[in-house]
Amino acid sequence: MRNPFNPACLDVRAFVQSGGVLAGTLGLVQLPRVNDECIPGAGKREVAWSARGELRRAEAADPELWLHLDARTCVPMACQRCLGEVDVDLVVERWFRFVASEALAAQQDDGSEEDLLVMAGDFNLHSLVEDELVLELPLIPRHLACPVQPRLQLADQAFESAAPVPDKPFAALAGFKPGKGV
């Protein structure tokens, strides 16, 4: 049987209430903010993702709508030590609780440990996958131990042959003392 839910335009309430499950793959080229952080040609790689809705009954309250997201990929980035290619594993495993409005999310955000999302009739699950992968990107990608020594390049050879610093760099200021006349 074909799944009636569209991850690009998901009715979250119906998805969660039915205990829906979605899974698929996305090419990195479909996730431009992640792809832009990778070395050229990374768009051929894929992200495996799955989402599962769950209805939780809270005590003395309306049932809560929850979504579990799982996404995994390996992206090629430039090592900031040796400038070579380093494969970085990105793994997302998170629960999200849906609330009715932005105001309610802002009100509950400080007191809740879980991530809150605002209920929408046309929720884009692919955008959520991309958002969470962006958060997993390392600030400084690097090998644990670089396979080659870092490639150092001198930007200016003249820097190496610069004139030596005079022995008394502040000697010229002596002429500005009162009574010395300039």
Phi, psi and omega in degrees: 000137182283140179283126184281357184266136180255116183295338179280343180210073190268131171275097187299315183301311180295321180298311182291316182297332179269001183066036185298152176225131175231149176207155179180191176229151175230138173284147179301333178297336178278352180239077190300327181289330175282314182300324180295336180274352183265166175287157181304142179094000182287342184300346179282343180283161183236156175249124174267130182221156173211151179222142181223130178268146180216134177260120181247133179270114176269152180295130176053036178211170176293153177301144180261143179262123182237151178226129175257126180245135177229125178218141183216138174198170174231122184245142177272125179233169178270122177295132183278356175267305187254353181068010176274177180280134175230131177275127182244123176279130175245123183229126178239125173220098185221151172255140177234139175250133181267139176236166188286328186211166176298319181298317179293322178296316179296322181292320185268348188300314183294328184268358183249144178275333182277163175280137180252140175231151180272135179298134176217145179284344182230053183292133180263102181293326179296322177295322178296318177301313180296315179304314183289325176292322177300319179295336180274347180298137179288146177293320181229094179291137179197156174289154171294319174219114183297137180288340177228159177292145179303141179273101178267136178230135175276127181287331185215112179296333180296335180299320181292327183257026180295154180299143180294153179288132180300155181299325182235086186294340181259010181298326180295336180285342181299331180292344180271358180294146178300138179087354180269340180061130183254000000 
